[in-house]
Amino acid sequence: MKIAITGGNGFIGSQLAAVHSERGHTVRVLVRPSSDLTNLRSLTVEHCPGDVRNLDSLLRAFDDCELVFHTAAVVSFWKPLYQLQHEVNVLGTRNVVTAARRAGVRRLVHTSSIAALGHPADGLFADETTAFNWDGSVAGYKRSKYEGELEIKRGIEQGLDAVIVNPAVVIGPGDVHFNGGDFIRSVARGFVPFYIHGGGNIAFVDDVVRGHITAAEKGRTGERYILGGENLTHRQIFQTIAQIIGKPAPRIPLPVAVVKAAARVLDVISSMTGKKPLLTPELVSGAGLLNWYSTAKAERELGYTITPFRTAVERTYQWYREQGLL
């Protein structure tokens, strides 16, 4: 099978490329000229120069491909990148849909995010039916991933065979840019004296990659599938990481109001200096909430399984140390 992957040099995209290449498939990855190719250096894959913002490059990348994984996205919670996020995460997804239909792609798997879903009410788990309910102040990443899904749904209405997967925060070997792995790096460097109330869902990359693959094989057209991990409080997350690394766990709860006020102040300072702040209003928009998600649908329909959080942290931390990144 010939497979195309947008964002193929990224965390999830490169892992998908590795698995399919090992299985003997022909893998073509769409990469920008400026892309960091660290995650692809040991893989036998075809590099196709291009950008999701350029329809012609997508048509070249998708030519003769049966399956496309659309993993490319700009992940940021900083205002100066909001326009780029819209161009890539929304308009780029529109181009992917157009190119997939023109190229006759058999199936498209779109990598969305739990950010495209609404947050659950207290004491409940959000699932694939939870409507987007973040307020108007959230105009960056969350909004762009939600609107990107709308582009996929429009393509489905026009006859495209596509399925959507919604990964949680992802950690694991290969996260060279410390996206989800920043939890581990912060504890390792001793930067976490405080914790905030609320909680989140963190998935292991191997589970998420398998979830993409089984979504391609078994997922129902037009359906969403949450690819998550354990639901934990922020305190539990940091305590587990601290135990594994051998660092002190944060013990002091920081009021949510203080965190959000600090984010607003830092946002103003950032607008004057042009430097990316440590906190932004969108980054802390879910502070104090139990942002917990159910993977029951993926388990039931895709056979999705969850690696325990402790195991995921141990394997990720070991990889970081082996790579000299911590």
TORKOL-4160 file (C-alpha; in steps of 0.2 Angstrom, whole numbers, padded with zeros to 4 digits, m for minus):
326
<pt num="1" X="0000" Y="0000" Z="0000"/>
<pt num="2" X="0006" Y="0018" Z="m0004"/>
<pt num="3" X="0003" Y="0030" Z="0011"/>
<pt num="4" X="0005" Y="0048" Z="0012"/>
<pt num="5" X="0008" Y="0058" Z="0029"/>
<pt num="6" X="0007" Y="0076" Z="0031"/>
<pt num="7" X="0017" Y="0082" Z="0046"/>
<pt num="8" X="0027" Y="0066" Z="0043"/>
<pt num="9" X="0042" Y="0073" Z="0052"/>
<pt num="10" X="0032" Y="0077" Z="0068"/>
<pt num="11" X="0030" Y="0067" Z="0084"/>
<pt num="12" X="0015" Y="0057" Z="0079"/>
<pt num="13" X="0018" Y="0058" Z="0060"/>
<pt num="14" X="0035" Y="0051" Z="0061"/>
<pt num="15" X="0030" Y="0036" Z="0072"/>
<pt num="16" X="0016" Y="0032" Z="0059"/>
<pt num="17" X="0029" Y="0033" Z="0045"/>
<pt num="18" X="0041" Y="0021" Z="0055"/>
<pt num="19" X="0027" Y="0008" Z="0058"/>
<pt num="20" X="0021" Y="0008" Z="0040"/>
<pt num="21" X="0038" Y="0007" Z="0033"/>
<pt num="22" X="0043" Y="m0008" Z="0044"/>
<pt num="23" X="0027" Y="m0016" Z="0038"/>
<pt num="24" X="0033" Y="m0015" Z="0020"/>
<pt num="25" X="0022" Y="m0001" Z="0014"/>
<pt num="26" X="0028" Y="0013" Z="0003"/>
<pt num="27" X="0027" Y="0029" Z="0014"/>
<pt num="28" X="0028" Y="0047" Z="0007"/>
<pt num="29" X="0030" Y="0061" Z="0019"/>
<pt num="30" X="0025" Y="0079" Z="0015"/>
<pt num="31" X="0039" Y="0090" Z="0023"/>
<pt num="32" X="0042" Y="0109" Z="0021"/>
<pt num="33" X="0060" Y="0114" Z="0016"/>
<pt num="34" X="0063" Y="0121" Z="0033"/>
<pt num="35" X="0057" Y="0106" Z="0042"/>
<pt num="36" X="0067" Y="0098" Z="0056"/>
<pt num="37" X="0070" Y="0080" Z="0049"/>
<pt num="38" X="0077" Y="0073" Z="0065"/>
<pt num="39" X="0063" Y="0060" Z="0068"/>
<pt num="40" X="0065" Y="0054" Z="0050"/>
<pt num="41" X="0084" Y="0052" Z="0049"/>
<pt num="42" X="0083" Y="0033" Z="0051"/>
<pt num="43" X="0068" Y="0029" Z="0041"/>
<pt num="44" X="0066" Y="0023" Z="0023"/>
<pt num="45" X="0053" Y="0035" Z="0017"/>
<pt num="46" X="0050" Y="0046" Z="0002"/>
<pt num="47" X="0051" Y="0065" Z="0005"/>
<pt num="48" X="0039" Y="0076" Z="m0004"/>
<pt num="49" X="0043" Y="0094" Z="m0002"/>
<pt num="50" X="0028" Y="0104" Z="0001"/>
<pt num="51" X="0016" Y="0113" Z="0013"/>
<pt num="52" X="m0003" Y="0110" Z="0017"/>
<pt num="53" X="m0005" Y="0128" Z="0012"/>
<pt num="54" X="0000" Y="0124" Z="m0006"/>
<pt num="55" X="m0013" Y="0113" Z="m0015"/>
<pt num="56" X="m0002" Y="0108" Z="m0029"/>
<pt num="57" X="0011" Y="0101" Z="m0017"/>
<pt num="58" X="m0003" Y="0090" Z="m0009"/>
<pt num="59" X="m0009" Y="0084" Z="m0025"/>
<pt num="60" X="0009" Y="0078" Z="m0029"/>
<pt num="61" X="0011" Y="0070" Z="m0011"/>
<pt num="62" X="m0006" Y="0061" Z="m0013"/>
<pt num="63" X="m0004" Y="0055" Z="m0031"/>
<pt num="64" X="m0007" Y="0036" Z="m0031"/>
<pt num="65" X="m0009" Y="0035" Z="m0012"/>
<pt num="66" X="m0023" Y="0024" Z="m0005"/>
<pt num="67" X="m0022" Y="0031" Z="0012"/>
<pt num="68" X="m0018" Y="0048" Z="0020"/>
<pt num="69" X="m0014" Y="0052" Z="0038"/>
<pt num="70" X="m0016" Y="0071" Z="0040"/>
<pt num="71" X="m0006" Y="0075" Z="0056"/>
<pt num="72" X="0001" Y="0092" Z="0051"/>
<pt num="73" X="m0004" Y="0106" Z="0063"/>
<pt num="74" X="0003" Y="0121" Z="0072"/>
<pt num="75" X="0002" Y="0118" Z="0090"/>
<pt num="76" X="0004" Y="0134" Z="0100"/>
<pt num="77" X="m0006" Y="0145" Z="0112"/>
<pt num="78" X="0002" Y="0161" Z="0108"/>
<pt num="79" X="m0008" Y="0175" Z="0099"/>
<pt num="80" X="0006" Y="0180" Z="0086"/>
<pt num="81" X="0004" Y="0162" Z="0079"/>
<pt num="82" X="m0015" Y="0162" Z="0078"/>
<pt num="83" X="m0016" Y="0168" Z="0060"/>
<pt num="84" X="m0003" Y="0154" Z="0055"/>
<pt num="85" X="m0013" Y="0142" Z="0065"/>
<pt num="86" X="m0029" Y="0146" Z="0055"/>
<pt num="87" X="m0019" Y="0145" Z="0039"/>
<pt num="88" X="m0012" Y="0128" Z="0043"/>
<pt num="89" X="m0025" Y="0120" Z="0054"/>
<pt num="90" X="m0040" Y="0126" Z="0045"/>
<pt num="91" X="m0037" Y="0131" Z="0027"/>
<pt num="92" X="m0023" Y="0118" Z="0026"/>
<pt num="93" X="m0035" Y="0105" Z="0031"/>
<pt num="94" X="m0047" Y="0112" Z="0018"/>
<pt num="95" X="m0033" Y="0109" Z="0005"/>
<pt num="96" X="m0030" Y="0091" Z="0011"/>
<pt num="97" X="m0048" Y="0087" Z="0009"/>
<pt num="98" X="m0048" Y="0094" Z="m0009"/>
<pt num="99" X="m0032" Y="0086" Z="m0013"/>
<pt num="100" X="m0038" Y="0069" Z="m0006"/>
<pt num="101" X="m0054" Y="0070" Z="m0016"/>
<pt num="102" X="m0045" Y="0075" Z="m0033"/>
<pt num="103" X="m0032" Y="0061" Z="m0030"/>
<pt num="104" X="m0045" Y="0048" Z="m0027"/>
<pt num="105" X="m0038" Y="0043" Z="m0010"/>
<pt num="106" X="m0047" Y="0028" Z="m0003"/>
<pt num="107" X="m0047" Y="0034" Z="0015"/>
<pt num="108" X="m0041" Y="0050" Z="0025"/>
<pt num="109" X="m0037" Y="0049" Z="0044"/>
<pt num="110" X="m0037" Y="0066" Z="0051"/>
<pt num="111" X="m0028" Y="0070" Z="0067"/>
<pt num="112" X="m0038" Y="0082" Z="0077"/>
<pt num="113" X="m0037" Y="0084" Z="0096"/>
<pt num="114" X="m0047" Y="0083" Z="0112"/>
<pt num="115" X="m0045" Y="0102" Z="0111"/>
<pt num="116" X="m0058" Y="0101" Z="0097"/>
<pt num="117" X="m0071" Y="0094" Z="0109"/>
<pt num="118" X="m0080" Y="0103" Z="0123"/>
<pt num="119" X="m0074" Y="0102" Z="0141"/>
<pt num="120" X="m0085" Y="0091" Z="0152"/>
<pt num="121" X="m0096" Y="0096" Z="0167"/>
<pt num="122" X="m0089" Y="0093" Z="0184"/>
<pt num="123" X="m0089" Y="0074" Z="0188"/>
<pt num="124" X="m0092" Y="0069" Z="0171"/>
<pt num="125" X="m0081" Y="0063" Z="0156"/>
<pt num="126" X="m0082" Y="0071" Z="0139"/>
<pt num="127" X="m0084" Y="0060" Z="0124"/>
<pt num="128" X="m0085" Y="0061" Z="0106"/>
<pt num="129" X="m0102" Y="0069" Z="0107"/>
<pt num="130" X="m0097" Y="0083" Z="0119"/>
<pt num="131" X="m0100" Y="0099" Z="0109"/>
<pt num="132" X="m0087" Y="0113" Z="0108"/>
<pt num="133" X="m0091" Y="0125" Z="0123"/>
<pt num="134" X="m0075" Y="0135" Z="0126"/>
<pt num="135" X="m0079" Y="0153" Z="0126"/>
<pt num="136" X="m0074" Y="0167" Z="0114"/>
<pt num="137" X="m0058" Y="0171" Z="0123"/>
<pt num="138" X="m0051" Y="0154" Z="0116"/>
<pt num="139" X="m0047" Y="0159" Z="0098"/>
<pt num="140" X="m0031" Y="0150" Z="0094"/>
<pt num="141" X="m0027" Y="0131" Z="0095"/>
<pt num="142" X="m0043" Y="0125" Z="0101"/>
<pt num="143" X="m0054" Y="0135" Z="0089"/>
<pt num="144" X="m0042" Y="0130" Z="0074"/>
<pt num="145" X="m0044" Y="0112" Z="0078"/>
<pt num="146" X="m0062" Y="0113" Z="0080"/>
<pt num="147" X="m0064" Y="0122" Z="0063"/>
<pt num="148" X="m0052" Y="0110" Z="0055"/>
<pt num="149" X="m0064" Y="0096" Z="0059"/>
<pt num="150" X="m0078" Y="0106" Z="0051"/>
<pt num="151" X="m0068" Y="0105" Z="0035"/>
<pt num="152" X="m0066" Y="0086" Z="0036"/>
<pt num="153" X="m0085" Y="0085" Z="0039"/>
<pt num="154" X="m0089" Y="0095" Z="0023"/>
<pt num="155" X="m0077" Y="0084" Z="0014"/>
<pt num="156" X="m0087" Y="0069" Z="0020"/>
<pt num="157" X="m0103" Y="0077" Z="0014"/>
<pt num="158" X="m0095" Y="0078" Z="m0003"/>
<pt num="159" X="m0091" Y="0059" Z="m0003"/>
<pt num="160" X="m0074" Y="0058" Z="0005"/>
<pt num="161" X="m0071" Y="0043" Z="0016"/>
<pt num="162" X="m0063" Y="0050" Z="0031"/>
<pt num="163" X="m0062" Y="0047" Z="0050"/>
<pt num="164" X="m0056" Y="0058" Z="0064"/>
<pt num="165" X="m0046" Y="0054" Z="0079"/>
<pt num="166" X="m0044" Y="0065" Z="0094"/>
<pt num="167" X="m0028" Y="0062" Z="0104"/>
<pt num="168" X="m0026" Y="0069" Z="0121"/>
<pt num="169" X="m0010" Y="0076" Z="0127"/>
<pt num="170" X="0003" Y="0064" Z="0121"/>
<pt num="171" X="0020" Y="0059" Z="0128"/>
<pt num="172" X="0033" Y="0046" Z="0123"/>
<pt num="173" X="0049" Y="0043" Z="0114"/>
<pt num="174" X="0051" Y="0054" Z="0099"/>
<pt num="175" X="0044" Y="0070" Z="0107"/>
<pt num="176" X="0060" Y="0080" Z="0103"/>
<pt num="177" X="0051" Y="0097" Z="0105"/>
<pt num="178" X="0044" Y="0093" Z="0122"/>
<pt num="179" X="0026" Y="0096" Z="0118"/>
<pt num="180" X="0018" Y="0084" Z="0131"/>
<pt num="181" X="0035" Y="0080" Z="0137"/>
<pt num="182" X="0037" Y="0097" Z="0145"/>
<pt num="183" X="0028" Y="0090" Z="0161"/>
<pt num="184" X="0043" Y="0078" Z="0163"/>
<pt num="185" X="0056" Y="0091" Z="0158"/>
<pt num="186" X="0049" Y="0104" Z="0171"/>
<pt num="187" X="0050" Y="0091" Z="0185"/>
<pt num="188" X="0067" Y="0085" Z="0180"/>
<pt num="189" X="0073" Y="0103" Z="0181"/>
<pt num="190" X="0065" Y="0107" Z="0197"/>
<pt num="191" X="0053" Y="0120" Z="0190"/>
<pt num="192" X="0037" Y="0114" Z="0198"/>
<pt num="193" X="0035" Y="0120" Z="0216"/>
<pt num="194" X="0016" Y="0122" Z="0214"/>
<pt num="195" X="0002" Y="0113" Z="0207"/>
<pt num="196" X="m0016" Y="0119" Z="0202"/>
<pt num="197" X="m0032" Y="0110" Z="0205"/>
<pt num="198" X="m0041" Y="0101" Z="0190"/>
<pt num="199" X="m0034" Y="0087" Z="0180"/>
<pt num="200" X="m0031" Y="0081" Z="0162"/>
<pt num="201" X="m0029" Y="0066" Z="0151"/>
<pt num="202" X="m0011" Y="0061" Z="0145"/>
<pt num="203" X="m0009" Y="0047" Z="0132"/>
<pt num="204" X="0006" Y="0037" Z="0127"/>
<pt num="205" X="0012" Y="0039" Z="0109"/>
<pt num="206" X="0012" Y="0020" Z="0105"/>
<pt num="207" X="m0006" Y="0019" Z="0110"/>
<pt num="208" X="m0010" Y="0034" Z="0099"/>
<pt num="209" X="m0001" Y="0028" Z="0084"/>
<pt num="210" X="m0010" Y="0011" Z="0085"/>
<pt num="211" X="m0026" Y="0020" Z="0087"/>
<pt num="212" X="m0023" Y="0030" Z="0071"/>
<pt num="213" X="m0019" Y="0013" Z="0062"/>
<pt num="214" X="m0034" Y="0004" Z="0068"/>
<pt num="215" X="m0045" Y="0020" Z="0064"/>
<pt num="216" X="m0039" Y="0018" Z="0046"/>
<pt num="217" X="m0043" Y="0000" Z="0046"/>
<pt num="218" X="m0059" Y="m0001" Z="0056"/>
<pt num="219" X="m0066" Y="0017" Z="0060"/>
<pt num="220" X="m0083" Y="0021" Z="0053"/>
<pt num="221" X="m0083" Y="0035" Z="0040"/>
<pt num="222" X="m0087" Y="0052" Z="0048"/>
<pt num="223" X="m0084" Y="0046" Z="0066"/>
<pt num="224" X="m0073" Y="0053" Z="0080"/>
<pt num="225" X="m0062" Y="0043" Z="0091"/>
<pt num="226" X="m0054" Y="0049" Z="0107"/>
<pt num="227" X="m0037" Y="0042" Z="0109"/>
<pt num="228" X="m0033" Y="0046" Z="0127"/>
<pt num="229" X="m0024" Y="0039" Z="0142"/>
<pt num="230" X="m0028" Y="0039" Z="0161"/>
<pt num="231" X="m0038" Y="0053" Z="0168"/>
<pt num="232" X="m0028" Y="0061" Z="0183"/>
<pt num="233" X="m0028" Y="0076" Z="0193"/>
<pt num="234" X="m0013" Y="0088" Z="0190"/>
<pt num="235" X="m0006" Y="0084" Z="0207"/>
<pt num="236" X="m0007" Y="0065" Z="0203"/>
<pt num="237" X="0002" Y="0069" Z="0186"/>
<pt num="238" X="0016" Y="0078" Z="0195"/>
<pt num="239" X="0018" Y="0067" Z="0209"/>
<pt num="240" X="0020" Y="0052" Z="0198"/>
<pt num="241" X="0033" Y="0060" Z="0187"/>
<pt num="242" X="0042" Y="0066" Z="0203"/>
<pt num="243" X="0043" Y="0049" Z="0210"/>
<pt num="244" X="0050" Y="0041" Z="0194"/>
<pt num="245" X="0063" Y="0055" Z="0192"/>
<pt num="246" X="0068" Y="0056" Z="0210"/>
<pt num="247" X="0063" Y="0074" Z="0212"/>
<pt num="248" X="0052" Y="0083" Z="0225"/>
<pt num="249" X="0034" Y="0083" Z="0221"/>
<pt num="250" X="0025" Y="0100" Z="0221"/>
<pt num="251" X="0015" Y="0102" Z="0237"/>
<pt num="252" X="0008" Y="0119" Z="0237"/>
<pt num="253" X="m0009" Y="0122" Z="0227"/>
<pt num="254" X="m0009" Y="0138" Z="0217"/>
<pt num="255" X="m0026" Y="0147" Z="0216"/>
<pt num="256" X="m0033" Y="0146" Z="0198"/>
<pt num="257" X="m0037" Y="0165" Z="0199"/>
<pt num="258" X="m0018" Y="0169" Z="0202"/>
<pt num="259" X="m0013" Y="0158" Z="0187"/>
<pt num="260" X="m0025" Y="0166" Z="0176"/>
<pt num="261" X="m0021" Y="0183" Z="0182"/>
<pt num="262" X="m0002" Y="0180" Z="0179"/>
<pt num="263" X="m0006" Y="0173" Z="0161"/>
<pt num="264" X="m0015" Y="0190" Z="0157"/>
<pt num="265" X="m0001" Y="0200" Z="0164"/>
<pt num="266" X="0012" Y="0190" Z="0154"/>
<pt num="267" X="0002" Y="0191" Z="0139"/>
<pt num="268" X="0002" Y="0210" Z="0140"/>
<pt num="269" X="0021" Y="0210" Z="0142"/>
<pt num="270" X="0023" Y="0198" Z="0128"/>
<pt num="271" X="0013" Y="0210" Z="0116"/>
<pt num="272" X="0026" Y="0224" Z="0120"/>
<pt num="273" X="0042" Y="0213" Z="0120"/>
<pt num="274" X="0037" Y="0201" Z="0106"/>
<pt num="275" X="0044" Y="0186" Z="0117"/>
<pt num="276" X="0034" Y="0171" Z="0119"/>
<pt num="277" X="0028" Y="0170" Z="0138"/>
<pt num="278" X="0028" Y="0156" Z="0150"/>
<pt num="279" X="0009" Y="0156" Z="0152"/>
<pt num="280" X="m0005" Y="0163" Z="0140"/>
<pt num="281" X="m0023" Y="0165" Z="0143"/>
<pt num="282" X="m0027" Y="0151" Z="0131"/>
<pt num="283" X="m0015" Y="0139" Z="0139"/>
<pt num="284" X="m0023" Y="0141" Z="0156"/>
<pt num="285" X="m0041" Y="0142" Z="0150"/>
<pt num="286" X="m0044" Y="0124" Z="0157"/>
<pt num="287" X="m0035" Y="0128" Z="0173"/>
<pt num="288" X="m0046" Y="0122" Z="0188"/>
<pt num="289" X="m0056" Y="0110" Z="0177"/>
<pt num="290" X="m0056" Y="0091" Z="0177"/>
<pt num="291" X="m0053" Y="0089" Z="0158"/>
<pt num="292" X="m0056" Y="0071" Z="0158"/>
<pt num="293" X="m0061" Y="0061" Z="0143"/>
<pt num="294" X="m0068" Y="0044" Z="0139"/>
<pt num="295" X="m0060" Y="0032" Z="0127"/>
<pt num="296" X="m0074" Y="0019" Z="0128"/>
<pt num="297" X="m0079" Y="0021" Z="0110"/>
<pt num="298" X="m0061" Y="0019" Z="0103"/>
<pt num="299" X="m0059" Y="0003" Z="0115"/>
<pt num="300" X="m0076" Y="m0004" Z="0109"/>
<pt num="301" X="m0074" Y="m0001" Z="0090"/>
<pt num="302" X="m0055" Y="0000" Z="0087"/>
<pt num="303" X="m0049" Y="m0011" Z="0101"/>
<pt num="304" X="m0040" Y="0003" Z="0108"/>
<pt num="305" X="m0029" Y="0000" Z="0124"/>
<pt num="306" X="m0021" Y="0012" Z="0137"/>
<pt num="307" X="m0003" Y="0011" Z="0143"/>
<pt num="308" X="m0003" Y="0015" Z="0162"/>
<pt num="309" X="0003" Y="0033" Z="0165"/>
<pt num="310" X="0017" Y="0027" Z="0176"/>
<pt num="311" X="0024" Y="0016" Z="0162"/>
<pt num="312" X="0022" Y="0029" Z="0149"/>
<pt num="313" X="0032" Y="0041" Z="0160"/>
<pt num="314" X="0046" Y="0028" Z="0164"/>
<pt num="315" X="0048" Y="0024" Z="0145"/>
<pt num="316" X="0048" Y="0043" Z="0140"/>
<pt num="317" X="0060" Y="0048" Z="0154"/>
<pt num="318" X="0072" Y="0034" Z="0149"/>
<pt num="319" X="0072" Y="0039" Z="0131"/>
<pt num="320" X="0075" Y="0057" Z="0135"/>
<pt num="321" X="0090" Y="0052" Z="0146"/>
<pt num="322" X="0097" Y="0040" Z="0132"/>
<pt num="323" X="0096" Y="0054" Z="0119"/>
<pt num="324" X="0104" Y="0067" Z="0131"/>
<pt num="325" X="0089" Y="0078" Z="0131"/>
<pt num="326" X="0088" Y="0079" Z="0150"/>
